[in-house]
């Protein structure tokens, strides 16, 4: 399966305070909308989940590079003419 060009962002300035948190729950979350197959659903990430994802990306730079390539015809043309790796 070919990775699509990365276009997702999590803005660390967007914070959802957990007002009625249970014992052991996080005090803040980072809200995002996850889009899949025409449906959008909200998701809440903790700071530790985001840090783990960053560690995973640092440990696997080849996967990050594949996701950053432009997709489609223009991405292939850029690869052919030296603006990216095929």
C-alpha positions in Angstrom: 0.0 0.0 0.0 1.5 3.4 -1.1 1.5 6.1 1.6 -0.5 9.2 0.7 1.2 12.6 1.1 1.0 13.7 4.7 -1.5 16.5 5.3 -2.5 16.0 8.9 -1.6 18.3 11.7 -2.1 18.3 15.5 -2.0 21.8 16.9 -0.6 21.7 20.4 -2.2 25.1 21.1 -5.7 23.5 20.8 -6.3 22.1 24.2 -9.4 20.5 25.7 -9.5 20.7 29.5 -10.9 17.6 31.2 -13.2 19.4 33.7 -14.8 16.3 35.3 -11.8 14.0 35.2 -11.8 10.7 37.0 -9.0 9.6 39.2 -5.9 9.0 37.1 -7.3 10.7 34.0 -5.3 13.3 32.1 -6.0 16.9 32.9 -5.8 18.0 29.2 -6.3 16.5 25.8 -5.5 17.6 22.3 -8.6 17.3 20.1 -8.5 16.3 16.5 -11.0 15.2 13.8 -10.1 11.9 12.2 -11.4 11.5 8.6 -11.8 8.0 7.2 -14.0 6.8 4.3 -16.1 9.9 4.2 -16.7 10.0 7.9 -15.3 12.4 10.5 -15.1 11.4 14.1 -13.5 13.4 17.0 -10.5 12.0 18.9 -8.6 13.1 22.0 -4.9 12.5 22.3 -2.8 12.9 25.5 0.5 14.6 25.5 2.2 11.3 26.2 0.5 9.7 23.2 1.8 12.5 21.0 5.3 12.2 22.4 5.3 8.5 21.7 4.2 9.1 18.1 7.1 11.6 17.7 9.6 9.0 19.1 8.2 6.5 16.6 8.7 8.9 13.7 12.2 9.7 14.8 13.0 6.0 15.0 11.5 5.3 11.6 12.5 8.2 9.3 12.0 6.2 6.2 8.3 5.9 7.0 8.0 9.7 7.6 9.8 10.4 4.3 7.4 8.2 2.4 4.4 10.0 3.9 5.9 13.4 3.0 6.2 12.7 -0.7 3.7 14.4 -2.9 1.1 12.0 -4.1 -0.3 11.5 -7.6 1.0 12.6 -11.0 2.8 15.7 -9.8 4.6 13.6 -7.1 5.8 11.1 -9.8 6.9 14.0 -12.0 8.8 15.5 -9.2 10.5 12.2 -8.5 11.5 11.8 -12.2 12.9 15.3 -12.4 14.9 15.1 -9.2 12.7 16.8 -6.6 12.2 13.7 -4.7 13.1 10.0 -4.6 10.9 7.5 -6.5 
